[in-house]
């Protein structure tokens, strides 16, 4: 408990105090987590967070002191620290979906040549948990592990939204209208409702390059043992590789892996 209070105090002091300050520091932590193995530069983190450089530097320093981040002495880049690893290990039993999904994602990516994704719902949003590259040399980079989007934005996200009851679909769209209008100009509440209806009719979700031009995706929802649509398995590729003819070949493969994953979740020891 003493360490927890110290961490919180460090983060609060570093960014000026209050809930907003803690959220900003945690946002920096997530940005570092989304960086690749080369780490994140201070300048990149300032850009991604929108914070002033001195504020970002103080927050990062607090996270380093807490062990949640490390800073390389030579490159000065930030990486996730040992305490982040410990927290991840502690959370692993609750989020065992990753270990159970990886074989299916590998099968999908290798069989199709394209990139396979596992995503999880977090209330009004969807978070990409894993990205598995296929061997096709031209890849879609629209989604990276750790990326978060409102429900309905992207193929896997749309699949989860469409699997929800109508009243919950309406609640999610209404709650996300502001951020969609601000950050996702290719979408609107009306277009999301139409996409939900189309997804239900066709049995899979399609993102025809709306999130990133030329990058298409298909996805299906995966239910937890209680029957709730919590996860999604999806594929992304350049537009030419996801035309209607090829989608008819890929959808059965996608659904098969989703069904296998649901069985693994149901059969998992509690």
C-alpha positions in Angstrom: 0.0 0.0 0.0 2.8 2.4 0.8 4.3 2.0 -2.7 0.9 2.6 -4.3 0.5 5.9 -2.5 4.0 6.9 -3.5 3.4 6.2 -7.1 0.1 8.1 -7.1 1.8 11.0 -5.3 4.7 11.1 -7.8 2.4 11.2 -10.8 0.1 13.8 -9.2 3.0 16.1 -8.3 4.7 15.7 -11.7 1.6 16.9 -13.6 0.1 19.5 -11.3 -2.3 17.5 -9.2 -5.8 16.2 -9.7 -7.6 13.5 -11.7 -6.8 15.1 -15.0 -3.1 15.0 -14.2 -3.1 11.3 -13.4 -5.0 10.6 -16.6 -2.4 12.5 -18.6 0.4 10.5 -17.0 -1.3 7.3 -17.7 -1.9 8.4 -21.2 1.8 8.8 -21.6 2.3 5.3 -20.2 -0.1 3.9 -22.8 1.6 5.8 -25.6 5.0 4.2 -24.6 3.3 0.8 -24.5 2.1 1.3 -28.0 5.6 2.1 -29.3 7.6 -0.7 -30.9 10.6 -2.4 -29.4 12.8 0.7 -30.2 10.9 2.7 -27.6 9.4 6.2 -27.7 11.2 9.6 -27.9 10.2 12.5 -25.8 9.3 14.5 -28.8 7.0 11.8 -30.1 5.3 11.6 -26.8 4.8 15.3 -26.6 3.2 15.2 -30.0 0.9 12.3 -29.3 -0.2 13.6 -25.9 -0.5 17.3 -26.7 1.3 18.1 -23.4 3.9 20.8 -23.0 7.4 19.3 -23.1 8.3 20.2 -19.4 4.9 18.7 -18.2 5.5 15.5 -20.2 9.1 15.2 -19.0 8.0 15.5 -15.3 5.2 12.9 -15.8 7.6 10.5 -17.5 10.1 11.0 -14.7 7.5 10.1 -12.1 6.6 6.9 -14.1 10.2 6.0 -14.3 10.6 6.4 -10.6 7.6 4.2 -10.1 9.2 1.5 -12.2 6.4 1.6 -14.8 8.8 3.0 -17.4 12.5 2.8 -18.1 14.6 5.3 -20.0 17.5 4.1 -22.0 20.7 6.0 -20.9 22.1 6.1 -24.4 19.2 6.7 -26.7 17.0 8.5 -24.0 14.0 6.6 -25.4 11.3 5.4 -23.0 10.3 1.8 -22.7 7.8 -0.1 -20.4 9.4 -0.8 -17.1 9.6 -3.9 -14.8 6.5 -2.9 -12.8 4.5 -2.8 -16.0 5.6 -6.3 -16.7 4.6 -7.4 -13.2 1.2 -5.8 -13.6 0.7 -7.6 -16.9 1.6 -10.9 -15.3 -0.9 -10.3 -12.5 -3.6 -9.4 -15.0 -2.9 -12.4 -17.3 -5.2 -14.9 -15.6 -8.2 -12.6 -16.0 -7.4 -11.8 -19.6 -6.3 -15.3 -20.7 -8.0 -14.6 -24.1 -4.7 -13.7 -25.6 -3.0 -17.1 -24.9 -6.1 -18.9 -26.2 -6.4 -16.8 -29.3 -2.8 -16.8 -30.6 -2.9 -20.1 -32.4 -6.1 -19.2 -34.3 -4.7 -15.8 -35.2 -1.5 -17.5 -36.5 -3.5 -20.0 -38.6 -5.6 -17.1 -40.1 -2.6 -15.0 -40.9 -0.6 -17.8 -42.5 -3.6 -19.3 -44.4 -4.7 -15.9 -45.8 -1.4 -14.1 -46.0 -3.0 -11.1 -44.4 -2.9 -9.5 -40.9 -5.2 -11.0 -38.2 -6.3 -9.1 -35.1 -7.8 -9.9 -31.7 -9.7 -7.0 -30.1 -11.6 -6.6 -26.8 -14.5 -4.3 -25.9 -13.9 -1.8 -23.1 -17.3 -0.2 -22.5 -17.8 2.3 -25.4 -14.5 1.4 -27.1 -12.6 -1.5 -28.6 -8.9 -2.1 -27.9 -6.6 -4.1 -30.2 -4.9 -6.8 -28.1 -2.8 -8.5 -30.7 -1.7 -8.1 -34.3 -0.4 -11.2 -36.2 1.3 -10.5 -39.5 0.8 -12.7 -42.6 3.4 -13.4 -45.3 1.9 -11.1 -48.0 4.5 -8.4 -48.5 2.0 -5.4 -48.7 0.5 -5.0 -45.3 -2.2 -2.8 -43.7 -1.0 -0.7 -40.8 -4.4 0.7 -39.8 -4.4 -1.1 -36.4 -1.7 -1.7 -33.9 -1.8 -3.5 -30.6 -3.0 -1.0 -28.0 -4.9 1.1 -30.4 -8.3 2.2 -29.1 -11.3 3.3 -31.2 -15.0 3.9 -30.5 -17.2 0.8 -31.0 -18.2 0.6 -34.6 -15.0 2.1 -36.0 -13.2 -0.7 -37.9 -14.3 -4.2 -38.8 -13.8 -6.0 -35.5 -15.3 -3.1 -33.6 -18.3 -3.0 -35.8 -18.8 -6.7 -35.4 -19.0 -6.3 -31.7 -21.4 -3.3 -31.9 -23.7 -5.2 -34.3 -23.9 -8.1 -31.9 -25.3 -5.9 -29.1 -29.0 -5.4 -28.4 -30.6 -2.5 -30.1 -30.9 -0.4 -27.0 -27.3 -0.8 -26.2 -26.3 0.0 -29.8 -28.3 3.3 -29.5 -26.6 4.1 -26.2 -23.1 3.5 -27.5 -23.6 5.5 -30.7 -25.2 8.4 -28.8 -22.3 8.4 -26.2 -19.6 8.3 -28.9 -21.2 10.9 -31.3 -19.0 13.7 -30.1 -15.7 11.9 -30.6 -16.8 10.4 -33.9 -17.7 13.8 -35.3 -14.4 15.2 -34.1 -11.9 12.4 -35.1 -13.7 10.1 -37.5 -15.1 12.2 -40.4 -15.8 9.2 -42.6 -18.4 8.0 -40.0 -21.7 9.3 -38.6 -24.4 8.0 -36.3 -26.6 7.3 -39.3 -23.8 5.5 -41.2 -23.0 3.4 -38.1 -26.6 2.3 -37.7 -26.7 1.3 -41.4 -23.5 -0.6 -41.0 -24.9 -2.4 -38.0 -28.0 -3.5 -40.0 -25.7 -4.6 -42.9 -23.5 -6.6 -40.6 -26.4 -8.4 -39.0 -27.8 -9.3 -42.5 -24.5 -10.5 -44.0 -23.1 -12.2 -40.9 -19.8 -10.3 -40.8 -18.6 -6.8 -40.5 -16.9 -4.9 -43.4 -14.7 -1.8 -43.1 -14.3 -0.6 -46.8 -11.4 1.7 -46.2 -13.2 4.1 -43.9 -10.6 4.2 -41.1 -7.7 4.5 -43.5 -8.1 4.8 -47.3 -7.1 1.6 -49.1 -7.1 -0.5 -46.0 -10.1 -2.8 -45.8 -11.1 -5.2 -43.0 -13.5 -7.9 -42.2 -14.5 -9.1 -38.7 -16.7 -11.3 -36.6 -17.6 -11.0 -32.9 -16.5 -13.6 -30.3 -18.7 -14.1 -27.2 -17.5 -14.8 -23.7 -18.8 -17.9 -21.7 -21.8 -15.8 -20.7 -22.8 -15.2 -24.3 -21.8 -11.6 -24.4 -20.0 -10.1 -27.5 -16.8 -9.0 -25.8 -14.1 -9.8 -28.4 -13.6 -9.7 -32.1 -11.4 -11.5 -34.6 -10.7 -9.7 -37.8 -8.5 -9.5 -40.9 -7.1 -6.5 -42.7 -5.6 -6.2 -46.1 -5.3 -3.8 -49.1 -8.5 -3.2 -51.0 -7.7 -5.5 -53.9 -7.3 -8.5 -51.5 -10.8 -8.1 -49.9 -13.1 -7.9 -52.9 -16.4 -9.7 -52.7 -15.1 -12.9 -54.3 -12.2 -13.3 -51.8 -14.4 -12.3 -48.9 -16.6 -15.3 -49.6 -13.4 -17.5 -49.2 -12.2 -15.8 -46.0 -15.4 -15.4 -44.0 -15.8 -19.1 -43.3 -12.2 -19.3 -42.1 -12.8 -16.3 -39.9 -16.0 -17.7 -38.4 -14.4 -21.1 -37.8 -11.6 -19.5 -35.7 -14.1 -17.4 -33.8 -16.1 -20.5 -33.0 -12.9 -22.4 -31.9 -12.0 -19.5 -29.6 -15.5 -19.4 -28.1 -15.2 -23.1 -27.3 -11.8 -22.6 -25.7 -13.2 -19.8 -23.5 -16.2 -22.0 -22.5 -14.0 -25.0 -21.6 -11.4 -22.9 -19.7 -11.1 -23.8 -16.0 -12.6 -21.2 -13.7 
